[in-house]
């Protein structure tokens, strides 16, 4: 593979000529130093050139995570929102057996690095939280307002996609889904304009020839959007689903007036407008960090938050067993399953990641890259740890030390978020060791290298090739 840092032989020759010009003729004694200087300068210039070119390339690329920069003048609002008008003929959210039936033999069913799409065959469990949220959003008079919490990579976005599918068979319900995470330089005016165009598009598509679905004028602000919703609220209900809501809450362009308008929209019965907001932090915490959100009182139209945590043990077992068996026809060994659960517990994203690597290695008959799995797990554990308060860190250490822990709000929160299991343990043995390594003062070795050595034997037993029968 060609290096991204090109060599510069011409530059090296020029530097040598330059030294000769200055009268340094004893090249035999100084050639080593000159060569090093030449390479250093040449490499530095090459790196600067490379960085400059990459910046130009990135200016023409989409932002991270596949998000696109919004174009406020573009008539196409799909980049920022997608919407669907529900009707009874739409199958909606399929049953687990119907979803599993989509798995193809010989094709890896596991998904890593991105959210699960609608009706994914490897979306297993979450039935209770889906039922509770759906019941609020399907209210026949006015959809309710729901807040969804969860740690990064715990499955919030995947759950939102399944709810989006589930609402597809609710007659007369317009569901709009968007993620502010990719809204660079977005403004309230663009928000209401794009939201209007998205809703107008699905209504116009479903309207009969006798109904005038499109508005006469473009919408550029909240009053225009409010009037548009009022015009159609006698026939339709509306739900706006926003993923990564904290990105919007932390953006100064979305101020108190903006959130007050959202509150007015969601709190006025005649508009029949509801929300489903997903975030890592609760709205009560976000309001303390943002004066605009706090003063708008937008947060107080939401009820008790729903939290996405670990999978139930039976659902984790189903994710491990069913997709693997259907796609490979070769079951996992009980010891392998037991080892996976010890290593990563019932964490949905980690299960997908490990099973994806195991599946590829088993199907391709090659040795698994154990280091890749170790690094990925350790990196995410570090993220989890850095986003914990000191109180939470101390609490987790008490669990490891088997000290008496109070049955209080902190324990409930850590348990609901998936860091602590129902029986009061950390969610995996590897995470337990990570926490210990962060406390080198207690006498245990710390650091990534030791942590990886600790699980090397476990990983080999867990995700190696199954022994011959």
Secondary structure, DSSP 8 states (H G I E B T S, - for coil): ---SS---HHHHHHHHHHHHHTT---HHHHHHHHHHHHHHHHHHHHHHHHHHHHHHHHHTS--GGG-----TT-S--TTT-EEEE--TTS--S--HHHHHTT--TTS-----SS---TT-TT----HHHHHHHHHHHT-SSS--EEEEEE-TTSSHHHHHHHHHHHGGGSTTEEEEEEEGGG-TT--HHHHHHHHHHHHHHHHHHH--TTS--S-SS---SHHHHHHHHHHHTTT-EEEEEEESHHHHHT-TTS-HHHHHHHHHHHH-GGG-EEEEEEESS-HHHHHHH-HHHHHHTGGGG--S-EEE----HHHHHHHHHHHHHHHHS----HHHHHHHHHHHTT-HHHHHHHHHHHHHHHHHT----HHHHHHHHHHHHHHHHHTS-HHHHHHHHHHHTT-----SHHHHHHHHTTSB-TTS-BS-HHHHHHHHHT-GGGT---SHHHHHHHHHHHHHHHHS-----
